[in-house]
Amino acid sequence: MPADQARARVDAALAAGGRLADDSCAPAWWSLASPDNKGVDIASWTDTTD
């Protein structure tokens, strides 16, 4: 997803009861887990032009 939306999605998932499983590669991606331990990654990209 666009980098300007990724952090908001992470924050929304945490506010909904999720937990942060790994943020060692943030802001490229975050690994989250739901309260019942189902995993999801949120990945971002930066739009660039060469």
mmCIF entry with sequence, helices, sheets and N, C-alpha, C, O atoms, coordinates in Angstrom:
data_MODEL
# 
_entry.id   MODEL 
# 
_entity.id                         1 
_entity.type                       polymer 
_entity.pdbx_number_of_molecules   1 
# 
_entity_poly.entity_id                      1 
_entity_poly.type                           'polypeptide(L)' 
_entity_poly.nstd_linkage                   no 
_entity_poly.nstd_monomer                   no 
_entity_poly.pdbx_seq_one_letter_code       MPADQARARVDAALAAGGRLADDSCAPAWWSLASPDNKGVDIASWTDTTD 
_entity_poly.pdbx_seq_one_letter_code_can   MPADQARARVDAALAAGGRLADDSCAPAWWSLASPDNKGVDIASWTDTTD 
_entity_poly.pdbx_strand_id                 A 
# 
loop_
_entity_poly_seq.entity_id 
_entity_poly_seq.num 
_entity_poly_seq.mon_id 
_entity_poly_seq.hetero 
1 1  MET n 
1 2  PRO n 
1 3  ALA n 
1 4  ASP n 
1 5  GLN n 
1 6  ALA n 
1 7  ARG n 
1 8  ALA n 
1 9  ARG n 
1 10 VAL n 
1 11 ASP n 
1 12 ALA n 
1 13 ALA n 
1 14 LEU n 
1 15 ALA n 
1 16 ALA n 
1 17 GLY n 
1 18 GLY n 
1 19 ARG n 
1 20 LEU n 
1 21 ALA n 
1 22 ASP n 
1 23 ASP n 
1 24 SER n 
1 25 CYS n 
1 26 ALA n 
1 27 PRO n 
1 28 ALA n 
1 29 TRP n 
1 30 TRP n 
1 31 SER n 
1 32 LEU n 
1 33 ALA n 
1 34 SER n 
1 35 PRO n 
1 36 ASP n 
1 37 ASN n 
1 38 LYS n 
1 39 GLY n 
1 40 VAL n 
1 41 ASP n 
1 42 ILE n 
1 43 ALA n 
1 44 SER n 
1 45 TRP n 
1 46 THR n 
1 47 ASP n 
1 48 THR n 
1 49 THR n 
1 50 ASP n 
# 
_struct_asym.id          A 
_struct_asym.entity_id   1 
# 
_struct_conf.conf_type_id            HELX_P 
_struct_conf.id                      HELX_P1 
_struct_conf.pdbx_PDB_helix_id       AA1 
_struct_conf.beg_label_comp_id       ALA 
_struct_conf.beg_label_asym_id       A 
_struct_conf.beg_label_seq_id        3 
_struct_conf.pdbx_beg_PDB_ins_code   ? 
_struct_conf.end_label_comp_id       ALA 
_struct_conf.end_label_asym_id       A 
_struct_conf.end_label_seq_id        15 
_struct_conf.pdbx_end_PDB_ins_code   ? 
_struct_conf.beg_auth_comp_id        ALA 
_struct_conf.beg_auth_asym_id        A 
_struct_conf.beg_auth_seq_id         3 
_struct_conf.end_auth_comp_id        ALA 
_struct_conf.end_auth_asym_id        A 
_struct_conf.end_auth_seq_id         15 
_struct_conf.pdbx_PDB_helix_class    1 
_struct_conf.details                 ? 
_struct_conf.pdbx_PDB_helix_length   13 
# 
_struct_conf_type.id          HELX_P 
_struct_conf_type.criteria    ? 
_struct_conf_type.reference   ? 
# 
_struct_sheet.id               AA1 
_struct_sheet.type             ? 
_struct_sheet.number_strands   3 
_struct_sheet.details          ? 
# 
loop_
_struct_sheet_order.sheet_id 
_struct_sheet_order.range_id_1 
_struct_sheet_order.range_id_2 
_struct_sheet_order.offset 
_struct_sheet_order.sense 
AA1 1 2 ? anti-parallel 
AA1 2 3 ? anti-parallel 
# 
loop_
_struct_sheet_range.sheet_id 
_struct_sheet_range.id 
_struct_sheet_range.beg_label_comp_id 
_struct_sheet_range.beg_label_asym_id 
_struct_sheet_range.beg_label_seq_id 
_struct_sheet_range.pdbx_beg_PDB_ins_code 
_struct_sheet_range.end_label_comp_id 
_struct_sheet_range.end_label_asym_id 
_struct_sheet_range.end_label_seq_id 
_struct_sheet_range.pdbx_end_PDB_ins_code 
_struct_sheet_range.beg_auth_comp_id 
_struct_sheet_range.beg_auth_asym_id 
_struct_sheet_range.beg_auth_seq_id 
_struct_sheet_range.end_auth_comp_id 
_struct_sheet_range.end_auth_asym_id 
_struct_sheet_range.end_auth_seq_id 
AA1 1 ARG A 19 ? ASP A 22 ? ARG A 19 ASP A 22 
AA1 2 TRP A 29 ? ALA A 33 ? TRP A 29 ALA A 33 
AA1 3 GLY A 39 ? ALA A 43 ? GLY A 39 ALA A 43 
# 
loop_
_atom_site.group_PDB 
_atom_site.id 
_atom_site.type_symbol 
_atom_site.label_atom_id 
_atom_site.label_alt_id 
_atom_site.label_comp_id 
_atom_site.label_asym_id 
_atom_site.label_entity_id 
_atom_site.label_seq_id 
_atom_site.pdbx_PDB_ins_code 
_atom_site.Cartn_x 
_atom_site.Cartn_y 
_atom_site.Cartn_z 
_atom_site.occupancy 
_atom_site.B_iso_or_equiv 
_atom_site.pdbx_formal_charge 
_atom_site.auth_seq_id 
_atom_site.auth_comp_id 
_atom_site.auth_asym_id 
_atom_site.auth_atom_id 
_atom_site.pdbx_PDB_model_num 
ATOM 1   N N  . MET A 1 1  ? 0.835  -1.148  0.000   1.00 0.00 ? 1  MET A N  1 
ATOM 2   C CA . MET A 1 1  ? 0.000  0.000   0.000   1.00 0.00 ? 1  MET A CA 1 
ATOM 3   C C  . MET A 1 1  ? 0.887  1.219   0.000   1.00 0.00 ? 1  MET A C  1 
ATOM 4   O O  . MET A 1 1  ? 2.062  1.129   0.354   1.00 0.00 ? 1  MET A O  1 
ATOM 5   N N  . PRO A 1 2  ? 0.350  2.356   -0.390  1.00 0.00 ? 2  PRO A N  1 
ATOM 6   C CA . PRO A 1 2  ? 1.151  3.576   -0.381  1.00 0.00 ? 2  PRO A CA 1 
ATOM 7   C C  . PRO A 1 2  ? 1.698  3.865   1.025   1.00 0.00 ? 2  PRO A C  1 
ATOM 8   O O  . PRO A 1 2  ? 1.010  3.676   2.027   1.00 0.00 ? 2  PRO A O  1 
ATOM 9   N N  . ALA A 1 3  ? 2.920  4.313   1.067   1.00 0.00 ? 3  ALA A N  1 
ATOM 10  C CA . ALA A 1 3  ? 3.593  4.554   2.343   1.00 0.00 ? 3  ALA A CA 1 
ATOM 11  C C  . ALA A 1 3  ? 2.824  5.520   3.227   1.00 0.00 ? 3  ALA A C  1 
ATOM 12  O O  . ALA A 1 3  ? 2.868  5.394   4.450   1.00 0.00 ? 3  ALA A O  1 
ATOM 13  N N  . ASP A 1 4  ? 2.124  6.478   2.644   1.00 0.00 ? 4  ASP A N  1 
ATOM 14  C CA . ASP A 1 4  ? 1.400  7.453   3.459   1.00 0.00 ? 4  ASP A CA 1 
ATOM 15  C C  . ASP A 1 4  ? 0.156  6.867   4.117   1.00 0.00 ? 4  ASP A C  1 
ATOM 16  O O  . ASP A 1 4  ? -0.458 7.532   4.951   1.00 0.00 ? 4  ASP A O  1 
ATOM 17  N N  . GLN A 1 5  ? -0.232 5.645   3.768   1.00 0.00 ? 5  GLN A N  1 
ATOM 18  C CA . GLN A 1 5  ? -1.394 4.995   4.381   1.00 0.00 ? 5  GLN A CA 1 
ATOM 19  C C  . GLN A 1 5  ? -1.019 3.853   5.316   1.00 0.00 ? 5  GLN A C  1 
ATOM 20  O O  . GLN A 1 5  ? -1.824 3.454   6.157   1.00 0.00 ? 5  GLN A O  1 
ATOM 21  N N  . ALA A 1 6  ? 0.183  3.327   5.181   1.00 0.00 ? 6  ALA A N  1 
ATOM 22  C CA . ALA A 1 6  ? 0.565  2.124   5.917   1.00 0.00 ? 6  ALA A CA 1 
ATOM 23  C C  . ALA A 1 6  ? 0.534  2.316   7.427   1.00 0.00 ? 6  ALA A C  1 
ATOM 24  O O  . ALA A 1 6  ? -0.034 1.491   8.142   1.00 0.00 ? 6  ALA A O  1 
ATOM 25  N N  . ARG A 1 7  ? 1.132  3.387   7.918   1.00 0.00 ? 7  ARG A N  1 
ATOM 26  C CA . ARG A 1 7  ? 1.179  3.586   9.366   1.00 0.00 ? 7  ARG A CA 1 
ATOM 27  C C  . ARG A 1 7  ? -0.217 3.745   9.954   1.00 0.00 ? 7  ARG A C  1 
ATOM 28  O O  . ARG A 1 7  ? -0.481 3.267   11.058  1.00 0.00 ? 7  ARG A O  1 
ATOM 29  N N  . ALA A 1 8  ? -1.105 4.404   9.236   1.00 0.00 ? 8  ALA A N  1 
ATOM 30  C CA . ALA A 1 8  ? -2.485 4.552   9.715   1.00 0.00 ? 8  ALA A CA 1 
ATOM 31  C C  . ALA A 1 8  ? -3.171 3.197   9.803   1.00 0.00 ? 8  ALA A C  1 
ATOM 32  O O  . ALA A 1 8  ? -3.952 2.959   10.724  1.00 0.00 ? 8  ALA A O  1 
ATOM 33  N N  . ARG A 1 9  ? -2.892 2.312   8.862   1.00 0.00 ? 9  ARG A N  1 
ATOM 34  C CA . ARG A 1 9  ? -3.482 0.961   8.909   1.00 0.00 ? 9  ARG A CA 1 
ATOM 35  C C  . ARG A 1 9  ? -2.946 0.174   10.094  1.00 0.00 ? 9  ARG A C  1 
ATOM 36  O O  . ARG A 1 9  ? -3.694 -0.533  10.770  1.00 0.00 ? 9  ARG A O  1 
ATOM 37  N N  . VAL A 1 10 ? -1.646 0.297   10.343  1.00 0.00 ? 10 VAL A N  1 
ATOM 38  C CA . VAL A 1 10 ? -1.052 -0.374  11.504  1.00 0.00 ? 10 VAL A CA 1 
ATOM 39  C C  . VAL A 1 10 ? -1.714 0.145   12.785  1.00 0.00 ? 10 VAL A C  1 
ATOM 40  O O  . VAL A 1 10 ? -2.121 -0.641  13.640  1.00 0.00 ? 10 VAL A O  1 
ATOM 41  N N  . ASP A 1 11 ? -1.817 1.457   12.909  1.00 0.00 ? 11 ASP A N  1 
ATOM 42  C CA . ASP A 1 11 ? -2.427 2.052   14.102  1.00 0.00 ? 11 ASP A CA 1 
ATOM 43  C C  . ASP A 1 11 ? -3.872 1.597   14.278  1.00 0.00 ? 11 ASP A C  1 
ATOM 44  O O  . ASP A 1 11 ? -4.303 1.334   15.400  1.00 0.00 ? 11 ASP A O  1 
ATOM 45  N N  . ALA A 1 12 ? -4.623 1.502   13.184  1.00 0.00 ? 12 ALA A N  1 
ATOM 46  C CA . ALA A 1 12 ? -6.017 1.052   13.257  1.00 0.00 ? 12 ALA A CA 1 
ATOM 47  C C  . ALA A 1 12 ? -6.101 -0.406  13.712  1.00 0.00 ? 12 ALA A C  1 
ATOM 48  O O  . ALA A 1 12 ? -6.967 -0.758  14.514  1.00 0.00 ? 12 ALA A O  1 
ATOM 49  N N  . ALA A 1 13 ? -5.215 -1.244  13.209  1.00 0.00 ? 13 ALA A N  1 
ATOM 50  C CA . ALA A 1 13 ? -5.215 -2.653  13.608  1.00 0.00 ? 13 ALA A CA 1 
ATOM 51  C C  . ALA A 1 13 ? -4.877 -2.793  15.091  1.00 0.00 ? 13 ALA A C  1 
ATOM 52  O O  . ALA A 1 13 ? -5.473 -3.614  15.788  1.00 0.00 ? 13 ALA A O  1 
ATOM 53  N N  . LEU A 1 14 ? -3.935 -2.007  15.569  1.00 0.00 ? 14 LEU A N  1 
ATOM 54  C CA . LEU A 1 14 ? -3.581 -2.052  16.988  1.00 0.00 ? 14 LEU A CA 1 
ATOM 55  C C  . LEU A 1 14 ? -4.726 -1.541  17.856  1.00 0.00 ? 14 LEU A C  1 
ATOM 56  O O  . LEU A 1 14 ? -4.998 -2.099  18.920  1.00 0.00 ? 14 LEU A O  1 
ATOM 57  N N  . ALA A 1 15 ? -5.390 -0.494  17.411  1.00 0.00 ? 15 ALA A N  1 
ATOM 58  C CA . ALA A 1 15 ? -6.524 0.052   18.158  1.00 0.00 ? 15 ALA A CA 1 
ATOM 59  C C  . ALA A 1 15 ? -7.684 -0.934  18.212  1.00 0.00 ? 15 ALA A C  1 
ATOM 60  O O  . ALA A 1 15 ? -8.485 -0.895  19.146  1.00 0.00 ? 15 ALA A O  1 
ATOM 61  N N  . ALA A 1 16 ? -7.785 -1.815  17.224  1.00 0.00 ? 16 ALA A N  1 
ATOM 62  C CA . ALA A 1 16 ? -8.859 -2.807  17.172  1.00 0.00 ? 16 ALA A CA 1 
ATOM 63  C C  . ALA A 1 16 ? -8.528 -4.060  17.979  1.00 0.00 ? 16 ALA A C  1 
ATOM 64  O O  . ALA A 1 16 ? -9.301 -5.019  17.979  1.00 0.00 ? 16 ALA A O  1 
ATOM 65  N N  . GLY A 1 17 ? -7.387 -4.059  18.665  1.00 0.00 ? 17 GLY A N  1 
ATOM 66  C CA . GLY A 1 17 ? -7.050 -5.192  19.519  1.00 0.00 ? 17 GLY A CA 1 
ATOM 67  C C  . GLY A 1 17 ? -5.924 -6.057  19.015  1.00 0.00 ? 17 GLY A C  1 
ATOM 68  O O  . GLY A 1 17 ? -5.553 -7.030  19.673  1.00 0.00 ? 17 GLY A O  1 
ATOM 69  N N  . GLY A 1 18 ? -5.371 -5.729  17.865  1.00 0.00 ? 18 GLY A N  1 
ATOM 70  C CA . GLY A 1 18 ? -4.238 -6.487  17.351  1.00 0.00 ? 18 GLY A CA 1 
ATOM 71  C C  . GLY A 1 18 ? -2.981 -6.180  18.143  1.00 0.00 ? 18 GLY A C  1 
ATOM 72  O O  . GLY A 1 18 ? -2.955 -5.274  18.976  1.00 0.00 ? 18 GLY A O  1 
ATOM 73  N N  . ARG A 1 19 ? -1.955 -6.943  17.870  1.00 0.00 ? 19 ARG A N  1 
ATOM 74  C CA . ARG A 1 19 ? -0.673 -6.677  18.530  1.00 0.00 ? 19 ARG A CA 1 
ATOM 75  C C  . ARG A 1 19 ? 0.434  -6.679  17.495  1.00 0.00 ? 19 ARG A C  1 
ATOM 76  O O  . ARG A 1 19 ? 0.333  -7.336  16.459  1.00 0.00 ? 19 ARG A O  1 
ATOM 77  N N  . LEU A 1 20 ? 1.468  -5.954  17.779  1.00 0.00 ? 20 LEU A N  1 
ATOM 78  C CA . LEU A 1 20 ? 2.616  -5.866  16.901  1.00 0.00 ? 20 LEU A CA 1 
ATOM 79  C C  . LEU A 1 20 ? 3.500  -7.077  17.137  1.00 0.00 ? 20 LEU A C  1 
ATOM 80  O O  . LEU A 1 20 ? 3.994  -7.275  18.246  1.00 0.00 ? 20 LEU A O  1 
ATOM 81  N N  . ALA A 1 21 ? 3.706  -7.886  16.111  1.00 0.00 ? 21 ALA A N  1 
ATOM 82  C CA . ALA A 1 21 ? 4.547  -9.074  16.237  1.00 0.00 ? 21 ALA A CA 1 
ATOM 83  C C  . ALA A 1 21 ? 5.997  -8.764  15.878  1.00 0.00 ? 21 ALA A C  1 
ATOM 84  O O  . ALA A 1 21 ? 6.917  -9.300  16.495  1.00 0.00 ? 21 ALA A O  1 
ATOM 85  N N  . ASP A 1 22 ? 6.207  -7.897  14.879  1.00 0.00 ? 22 ASP A N  1 
ATOM 86  C CA . ASP A 1 22 ? 7.566  -7.568  14.450  1.00 0.00 ? 22 ASP A CA 1 
ATOM 87  C C  . ASP A 1 22 ? 7.531  -6.268  13.666  1.00 0.00 ? 22 ASP A C  1 
ATOM 88  O O  . ASP A 1 22 ? 6.763  -6.123  12.715  1.00 0.00 ? 22 ASP A O  1 
ATOM 89  N N  . ASP A 1 23 ? 8.358  -5.336  14.067  1.00 0.00 ? 23 ASP A N  1 
ATOM 90  C CA . ASP A 1 23 ? 8.483  -4.093  13.314  1.00 0.00 ? 23 ASP A CA 1 
ATOM 91  C C  . ASP A 1 23 ? 9.939  -3.803  12.951  1.00 0.00 ? 23 ASP A C  1 
ATOM 92  O O  . ASP A 1 23 ? 10.316 -2.654  12.724  1.00 0.00 ? 23 ASP A O  1 
ATOM 93  N N  . SER A 1 24 ? 10.747 -4.856  12.898  1.00 0.00 ? 24 SER A N  1 
ATOM 94  C CA . SER A 1 24 ? 12.173 -4.686  12.634  1.00 0.00 ? 24 SER A CA 1 
ATOM 95  C C  . SER A 1 24 ? 12.463 -4.166  11.227  1.00 0.00 ? 24 SER A C  1 
ATOM 96  O O  . SER A 1 24 ? 13.562 -3.675  10.972  1.00 0.00 ? 24 SER A O  1 
ATOM 97  N N  . CYS A 1 25 ? 11.509 -4.265  10.321  1.00 0.00 ? 25 CYS A N  1 
ATOM 98  C CA . CYS A 1 25 ? 11.697 -3.769  8.951   1.00 0.00 ? 25 CYS A CA 1 
ATOM 99  C C  . CYS A 1 25 ? 10.845 -2.542  8.652   1.00 0.00 ? 25 CYS A C  1 
ATOM 100 O O  . CYS A 1 25 ? 10.762 -2.109  7.502   1.00 0.00 ? 25 CYS A O  1 
ATOM 101 N N  . ALA A 1 26 ? 10.208 -1.977  9.684   1.00 0.00 ? 26 ALA A N  1 
ATOM 102 C CA . ALA A 1 26 ? 9.392  -0.773  9.493   1.00 0.00 ? 26 ALA A CA 1 
ATOM 103 C C  . ALA A 1 26 ? 10.289 0.382   9.042   1.00 0.00 ? 26 ALA A C  1 
ATOM 104 O O  . ALA A 1 26 ? 11.418 0.490   9.520   1.00 0.00 ? 26 ALA A O  1 
ATOM 105 N N  . PRO A 1 27 ? 9.841  1.211   8.174   1.00 0.00 ? 27 PRO A N  1 
ATOM 106 C CA . PRO A 1 27 ? 8.494  1.360   7.660   1.00 0.00 ? 27 PRO A CA 1 
ATOM 107 C C  . PRO A 1 27 ? 8.212  0.582   6.375   1.00 0.00 ? 27 PRO A C  1 
ATOM 108 O O  . PRO A 1 27 ? 7.193  0.821   5.726   1.00 0.00 ? 27 PRO A O  1 
ATOM 109 N N  . ALA A 1 28 ? 9.094  -0.343  5.997   1.00 0.00 ? 28 ALA A N  1 
ATOM 110 C CA . ALA A 1 28 ? 8.829  -1.143  4.794   1.00 0.00 ? 28 ALA A CA 1 
ATOM 111 C C  . ALA A 1 28 ? 7.676  -2.122  5.031   1.00 0.00 ? 28 ALA A C  1 
ATOM 112 O O  . ALA A 1 28 ? 6.811  -2.287  4.171   1.00 0.00 ? 28 ALA A O  1 
ATOM 113 N N  . TRP A 1 29 ? 7.668  -2.772  6.203   1.00 0.00 ? 29 TRP A N  1 
ATOM 114 C CA . TRP A 1 29 ? 6.524  -3.607  6.566   1.00 0.00 ? 29 TRP A CA 1 
ATOM 115 C C  . TRP A 1 29 ? 6.495  -3.881  8.048   1.00 0.00 ? 29 TRP A C  1 
ATOM 116 O O  . TRP A 1 29 ? 7.506  -3.791  8.745   1.00 0.00 ? 29 TRP A O  1 
ATOM 117 N N  . TRP A 1 30 ? 5.296  -4.223  8.513   1.00 0.00 ? 30 TRP A N  1 
ATOM 118 C CA . TRP A 1 30 ? 5.035  -4.583  9.900   1.00 0.00 ? 30 TRP A CA 1 
ATOM 119 C C  . TRP A 1 30 ? 4.317  -5.926  9.882   1.00 0.00 ? 30 TRP A C  1 
ATOM 120 O O  . TRP A 1 30 ? 3.501  -6.188  8.999   1.00 0.00 ? 30 TRP A O  1 
ATOM 121 N N  . SER A 1 31 ? 4.621  -6.770  10.851  1.00 0.00 ? 31 SER A N  1 
ATOM 122 C CA . SER A 1 31 ? 3.885  -8.017  11.052  1.00 0.00 ? 31 SER A CA 1 
ATOM 123 C C  . SER A 1 31 ? 3.019  -7.845  12.294  1.00 0.00 ? 31 SER A C  1 
ATOM 124 O O  . SER A 1 31 ? 3.503  -7.479  13.365  1.00 0.00 ? 31 SER A O  1 
ATOM 125 N N  . LEU A 1 32 ? 1.736  -8.117  12.127  1.00 0.00 ? 32 LEU A N  1 
ATOM 126 C CA . LEU A 1 32 ? 0.765  -7.962  13.204  1.00 0.00 ? 32 LEU A CA 1 
ATOM 127 C C  . LEU A 1 32 ? 0.092  -9.290  13.491  1.00 0.00 ? 32 LEU A C  1 
ATOM 128 O O  . LEU A 1 32 ? 0.128  -10.205 12.669  1.00 0.00 ? 32 LEU A O  1 
ATOM 129 N N  . ALA A 1 33 ? -0.521 -9.391  14.658  1.00 0.00 ? 33 ALA A N  1 
ATOM 130 C CA . ALA A 1 33 ? -1.292 -10.576 15.010  1.00 0.00 ? 33 ALA A CA 1 
ATOM 131 C C  . ALA A 1 33 ? -2.613 -10.131 15.618  1.00 0.00 ? 33 ALA A C  1 
ATOM 132 O O  . ALA A 1 33 ? -2.672 -9.149  16.358  1.00 0.00 ? 33 ALA A O  1 
ATOM 133 N N  . SER A 1 34 ? -3.666 -10.861 15.298  1.00 0.00 ? 34 SER A N  1 
ATOM 134 C CA . SER A 1 34 ? -4.984 -10.579 15.855  1.00 0.00 ? 34 SER A CA 1 
ATOM 135 C C  . SER A 1 34 ? -5.045 -11.143 17.277  1.00 0.00 ? 34 SER A C  1 
ATOM 136 O O  . SER A 1 34 ? -4.154 -11.887 17.686  1.00 0.00 ? 34 SER A O  1 
ATOM 137 N N  . PRO A 1 35 ? -6.092 -10.793 18.029  1.00 0.00 ? 35 PRO A N  1 
ATOM 138 C CA . PRO A 1 35 ? -6.222 -11.345 19.382  1.00 0.00 ? 35 PRO A CA 1 
ATOM 139 C C  . PRO A 1 35 ? -6.233 -12.882 19.410  1.00 0.00 ? 35 PRO A C  1 
ATOM 140 O O  . PRO A 1 35 ? -5.808 -13.484 20.396  1.00 0.00 ? 35 PRO A O  1 
ATOM 141 N N  . ASP A 1 36 ? -6.719 -13.517 18.332  1.00 0.00 ? 36 ASP A N  1 
ATOM 142 C CA . ASP A 1 36 ? -6.705 -14.980 18.294  1.00 0.00 ? 36 ASP A CA 1 
ATOM 143 C C  . ASP A 1 36 ? -5.484 -15.521 17.543  1.00 0.00 ? 36 ASP A C  1 
ATOM 144 O O  . ASP A 1 36 ? -5.475 -16.667 17.093  1.00 0.00 ? 36 ASP A O  1 
ATOM 145 N N  . ASN A 1 37 ? -4.456 -14.675 17.415  1.00 0.00 ? 37 ASN A N  1 
ATOM 146 C CA . ASN A 1 37 ? -3.132 -15.039 16.904  1.00 0.00 ? 37 ASN A CA 1 
ATOM 147 C C  . ASN A 1 37 ? -3.084 -15.375 15.419  1.00 0.00 ? 37 ASN A C  1 
ATOM 148 O O  . ASN A 1 37 ? -2.264 -16.192 14.999  1.00 0.00 ? 37 ASN A O  1 
ATOM 149 N N  . LYS A 1 38 ? -3.933 -14.771 14.633  1.00 0.00 ? 38 LYS A N  1 
ATOM 150 C CA . LYS A 1 38 ? -3.834 -14.879 13.178  1.00 0.00 ? 38 LYS A CA 1 
ATOM 151 C C  . LYS A 1 38 ? -2.926 -13.748 12.709  1.00 0.00 ? 38 LYS A C  1 
ATOM 152 O O  . LYS A 1 38 ? -3.056 -12.619 13.182  1.00 0.00 ? 38 LYS A O  1 
ATOM 153 N N  . GLY A 1 39 ? -2.015 -14.032 11.793  1.00 0.00 ? 39 GLY A N  1 
ATOM 154 C CA . GLY A 1 39 ? -1.021 -13.051 11.381  1.00 0.00 ? 39 GLY A CA 1 
ATOM 155 C C  . GLY A 1 39 ? -1.369 -12.332 10.088  1.00 0.00 ? 39 GLY A C  1 
ATOM 156 O O  . GLY A 1 39 ? -2.081 -12.857 9.232   1.00 0.00 ? 39 GLY A O  1 
ATOM 157 N N  . VAL A 1 40 ? -0.851 -11.127 9.971   1.00 0.00 ? 40 VAL A N  1 
ATOM 158 C CA . VAL A 1 40 ? -0.991 -10.339 8.753   1.00 0.00 ? 40 VAL A CA 1 
ATOM 159 C C  . VAL A 1 40 ? 0.209  -9.395  8.667   1.00 0.00 ? 40 VAL A C  1 
ATOM 160 O O  . VAL A 1 40 ? 0.694  -8.900  9.685   1.00 0.00 ? 40 VAL A O  1 
ATOM 161 N N  . ASP A 1 41 ? 0.679  -9.154  7.451   1.00 0.00 ? 41 ASP A N  1 
ATOM 162 C CA . ASP A 1 41 ? 1.730  -8.174  7.223   1.00 0.00 ? 41 ASP A CA 1 
ATOM 163 C C  . ASP A 1 41 ? 1.139  -6.979  6.505   1.00 0.00 ? 41 ASP A C  1 
ATOM 164 O O  . ASP A 1 41 ? 0.284  -7.120  5.630   1.00 0.00 ? 41 ASP A O  1 
ATOM 165 N N  . ILE A 1 42 ? 1.600  -5.813  6.882   1.00 0.00 ? 42 ILE A N  1 
ATOM 166 C CA . ILE A 1 42 ? 1.246  -4.590  6.180   1.00 0.00 ? 42 ILE A CA 1 
ATOM 167 C C  . ILE A 1 42 ? 2.534  -4.065  5.581   1.00 0.00 ? 42 ILE A C  1 
ATOM 168 O O  . ILE A 1 42 ? 3.479  -3.739  6.299   1.00 0.00 ? 42 ILE A O  1 
ATOM 169 N N  . ALA A 1 43 ? 2.565  -3.983  4.254   1.00 0.00 ? 43 ALA A N  1 
ATOM 170 C CA . ALA A 1 43 ? 3.775  -3.550  3.551   1.00 0.00 ? 43 ALA A CA 1 
ATOM 171 C C  . ALA A 1 43 ? 3.488  -2.262  2.792   1.00 0.00 ? 43 ALA A C  1 
ATOM 172 O O  . ALA A 1 43 ? 2.378  -2.040  2.308   1.00 0.00 ? 43 ALA A O  1 
ATOM 173 N N  . SER A 1 44 ? 4.504  -1.424  2.698   1.00 0.00 ? 44 SER A N  1 
ATOM 174 C CA . SER A 1 44 ? 4.353  -0.159  1.997   1.00 0.00 ? 44 SER A CA 1 
ATOM 175 C C  . SER A 1 44 ? 5.408  -0.045  0.912   1.00 0.00 ? 44 SER A C  1 
ATOM 176 O O  . SER A 1 44 ? 6.389  -0.789  0.889   1.00 0.00 ? 44 SER A O  1 
ATOM 177 N N  . TRP A 1 45 ? 5.188  0.881   0.037   1.00 0.00 ? 45 TRP A N  1 
ATOM 178 C CA . TRP A 1 45 ? 6.189  1.196   -0.971  1.00 0.00 ? 45 TRP A CA 1 
ATOM 179 C C  . TRP A 1 45 ? 6.251  2.714   -1.120  1.00 0.00 ? 45 TRP A C  1 
ATOM 180 O O  . TRP A 1 45 ? 5.307  3.436   -0.801  1.00 0.00 ? 45 TRP A O  1 
ATOM 181 N N  . THR A 1 46 ? 7.370  3.154   -1.604  1.00 0.00 ? 46 THR A N  1 
ATOM 182 C CA . THR A 1 46 ? 7.561  4.576   -1.852  1.00 0.00 ? 46 THR A CA 1 
ATOM 183 C C  . THR A 1 46 ? 7.547  4.777   -3.358  1.00 0.00 ? 46 THR A C  1 
ATOM 184 O O  . THR A 1 46 ? 8.315  4.141   -4.080  1.00 0.00 ? 46 THR A O  1 
ATOM 185 N N  . ASP A 1 47 ? 6.688  5.650   -3.829  1.00 0.00 ? 47 ASP A N  1 
ATOM 186 C CA . ASP A 1 47 ? 6.652  5.949   -5.257  1.00 0.00 ? 47 ASP A CA 1 
ATOM 187 C C  . ASP A 1 47 ? 7.837  6.844   -5.590  1.00 0.00 ? 47 ASP A C  1 
ATOM 188 O O  . ASP A 1 47 ? 8.035  7.896   -4.983  1.00 0.00 ? 47 ASP A O  1 
ATOM 189 N N  . THR A 1 48 ? 8.607  6.408   -6.555  1.00 0.00 ? 48 THR A N  1 
ATOM 190 C CA . THR A 1 48 ? 9.742  7.199   -7.000  1.00 0.00 ? 48 THR A CA 1 
ATOM 191 C C  . THR A 1 48 ? 9.762  7.262   -8.518  1.00 0.00 ? 48 THR A C  1 
ATOM 192 O O  . THR A 1 48 ? 9.233  6.378   -9.192  1.00 0.00 ? 48 THR A O  1 
ATOM 193 N N  . THR A 1 49 ? 10.358 8.280   -9.036  1.00 0.00 ? 49 THR A N  1 
ATOM 194 C CA . THR A 1 49 ? 10.558 8.378   -10.481 1.00 0.00 ? 49 THR A CA 1 
ATOM 195 C C  . THR A 1 49 ? 12.036 8.552   -10.733 1.00 0.00 ? 49 THR A C  1 
ATOM 196 O O  . THR A 1 49 ? 12.724 9.244   -9.982  1.00 0.00 ? 49 THR A O  1 
ATOM 197 N N  . ASP A 1 50 ? 12.520 7.936   -11.770 1.00 0.00 ? 50 ASP A N  1 
ATOM 198 C CA . ASP A 1 50 ? 13.948 8.018   -12.106 1.00 0.00 ? 50 ASP A CA 1 
ATOM 199 C C  . ASP A 1 50 ? 14.150 8.848   -13.336 1.00 0.00 ? 50 ASP A C  1 
ATOM 200 O O  . ASP A 1 50 ? 15.285 9.033   -13.776 1.00 0.00 ? 50 ASP A O  1 
# 
